[in-house]
Amino acid sequence: MTSFISRRAARVLLRDRAGRVLLFAGRDPGRPEHRYWFTPGGGVEPGETEVSAAARELAEETGLVIEPPALGEPVWHESTEFPYDGRWYRQEQSYFLLRVGAWEVDTAGFTAVERAGIEGHRWWPLGELAVTTERYYPAGLPDLLARVDGGESGC
């Protein structure tokens, strides 16, 4: 029987004026061959709300500082299980949608874990994301964005 570490997370679907979505290029230190793209976000700290965690993570990972209310309500929730660095996680996560005109990502606020597991970032056009053979999370992200934000439309 696998023992899971349970956690809550808050993630941000960050879209720019061109309708692209920001994703980070990650790798699992415990499985260096396992590479993937993922949205900004991370764990909810004790006593923190999901929206506050999403805003904090966005600032740490991208340099974009916003007040939590600017994120509104979550647009999607999921439960997921995954291994990372030799440990198994069961994660309940909420996604928030934020549109920006443009943003130059600043990763100076990365934690040591983020510096070890994130190799870069890219603003992905949804059409390219829909046909790539590269792994990304959440699976079905282009369809999710089409449902919650009208697909390719930007701000």
Residue pairs with C-beta under 8 A, 6 or more apart in sequence:
2 88
3 88
4 81
4 88
4 89
4 90
5 87
5 88
5 89
5 90
6 89
6 90
6 91
6 92
7 43
7 44
7 89
7 90
7 91
7 92
8 43
8 44
8 50
8 53
8 91
8 92
8 93
8 94
9 41
9 42
9 43
9 44
9 53
9 91
9 92
9 93
9 94
10 41
10 42
10 44
10 50
10 51
10 53
10 54
10 57
10 74
10 93
10 94
10 95
10 96
11 39
11 40
11 41
11 42
11 54
11 57
11 93
11 94
11 95
11 96
12 39
12 40
12 41
12 54
12 57
12 58
12 71
12 95
12 96
12 97
12 98
13 21
13 39
13 75
13 95
13 96
13 97
13 98
13 144
13 145
13 148
13 149
14 21
14 22
14 39
14 40
14 58
14 62
14 64
14 98
14 100
14 103
15 21
15 22
15 97
15 98
15 99
15 100
15 145
15 149
15 154
15 155
16 22
16 99
16 100
16 101
16 102
16 103
16 123
16 154
16 155
17 99
17 100
17 101
17 102
17 154
17 155
18 123
18 125
18 154
19 125
19 126
19 151
19 152
19 153
19 154
20 123
20 124
20 125
20 126
21 39
21 123
21 124
21 126
21 129
21 141
21 145
22 39
22 40
22 62
22 103
22 105
22 121
22 122
22 123
22 124
23 37
23 38
23 39
23 121
23 122
23 124
23 129
23 136
24 37
24 38
24 39
24 40
24 61
24 118
24 120
24 121
25 35
25 36
25 37
25 118
25 119
25 120
25 121
25 122
26 35
26 36
26 37
26 38
26 117
26 118
26 119
27 34
27 35
27 36
27 117
27 119
28 34
28 83
28 84
28 85
28 117
29 85
29 116
29 117
30 83
30 84
30 85
30 86
30 87
31 83
35 119
35 134
35 135
36 134
36 135
36 136
36 137
37 122
37 124
37 134
37 135
37 136
37 137
38 136
38 137
39 95
39 137
39 138
39 141
40 57
40 58
40 61
40 62
41 53
41 54
41 57
41 58
41 61
41 93
41 95
42 53
42 57
42 60
42 61
43 53
44 50
44 53
45 53
45 56
48 56
49 68
50 74
50 94
51 68
51 69
51 71
51 74
51 96
52 68
54 68
54 71
54 94
54 96
55 66
55 67
55 68
55 70
55 71
58 64
58 66
58 98
59 65
59 66
59 109
60 109
60 110
60 111
60 114
61 107
61 109
61 110
61 114
62 103
62 105
62 106
62 107
63 104
63 105
63 106
63 107
63 108
63 109
64 100
64 103
66 98
70 98
71 96
71 97
71 98
72 96
72 97
73 96
74 94
74 95
74 96
75 95
75 96
75 97
75 148
75 149
76 94
76 95
76 144
76 148
77 92
77 93
77 94
77 95
78 92
78 93
78 95
78 138
79 90
79 91
79 92
79 93
80 90
80 91
80 93
80 137
80 138
81 88
81 89
81 90
81 91
82 88
82 89
82 91
83 89
85 117
95 138
95 144
97 148
97 149
99 149
99 154
99 155
100 155
101 155
105 121
107 114
107 118
107 121
110 118
125 152
126 142
126 145
126 146
126 151
126 152
127 152
129 136
129 141
129 142
130 142
138 144
142 151
145 151
